Amino acid sequence: MGLSCSATTREPPIFSGAFTSPNICSLDNLHTIRRWNNIRLRPLWWDLLSLECAVRLRGSLFFGISSGLLAFGLTRENYTRLWIFLAYPYWAAMVTAQWSPLIAASAFFWWLLPVVLIKPPIALPVALTHLSRRGIIACVAWLGLSFAITPRWFGQWTHQLGGYHYFIPFLVFPGILILLAFLRLGNDDARLLLLAAAFPQRWFYDAFVLWLIPKSRREIVASIGASWLVGLWRWFHPPLSFAQVGRWSVVGFYLPMLAIILLRHRHGAQSLPLPSKP
């Protein structure tokens, strides 16, 4: 996965990638780095991590390790769920070495839960549906460390949210249909879908966490097929706005997941639980 990411990584014109940064590799230029759009919404300890910009393969290594952790978590149950790596949002994430696979992996490993501090809109739905005592302690510890290094980072973060372009699936037609998941509110997968639809997103890769929902081979293959209808359409008709990205995401990702949840319970099938975490 890391080699594939290295070969395909590029920056689409509509946004900056997670590992896109200026050619600045000195601690003396740390405050200059913070002014760049791609990292300005993250606490200082992420800036320190980003100083490895001289290492050309850092994005490939990051994405490969993230994918490996997710694969390890998925195979705790069975190998069937490895099929989710064929979903279009995963390959969209690979192009710009995004955090989506690592965020999905946090559903299986409590010590990955602090990624919610890096990508709150995408990670919170996963964190809130897979809470554990140790995971909460880890988040609090990382949050305390962030404030210790840069006490004012949260104020700077909220101040710059005005320039953040996004869409909210619930508010993009026909996203209102996702509310039907309230019919299965007692199910973790339904709650994950509802929470994900309520938070702001930017691009197709943000929806990859939804692939924690399908469990059987039939569910996974059906969701993959629907996702690639979006992928193929996007290839020939690049979106001109984030509203278009949102509409295609709702139609190709969210509504198929809604159908999976509703049909699963209609036929009496139950979702497989994730490994228990203390």
Buried (B, 14 or more C-beta within 10 A) or exposed (E): BBEBBBEBBEEEEBBBBBBBBBEBEEEEEBEEBBEBEBBBBBBBBBBEEBBEBEEEEBBBBBBBBBBBBBBEBBEEBEEBBEBBBBBBBBBBBBBBBBBBBBBBBBBBBBEBBBBBBBBBBBBBBBBEBBEBEEBEEBBEEBBEBBBEEBEEBEEBBEEEEEEEEBBBBBBBEEBEBBEBBEEBEEBBBBBBBBBBBBBBBBBBBBBBBBBBBBBBEBBBBBBBBBBBBBBEBBEEEEBEEBEBBBBBBBBBBBBBBBBBBBEBBEEEEEBEEBEEBE
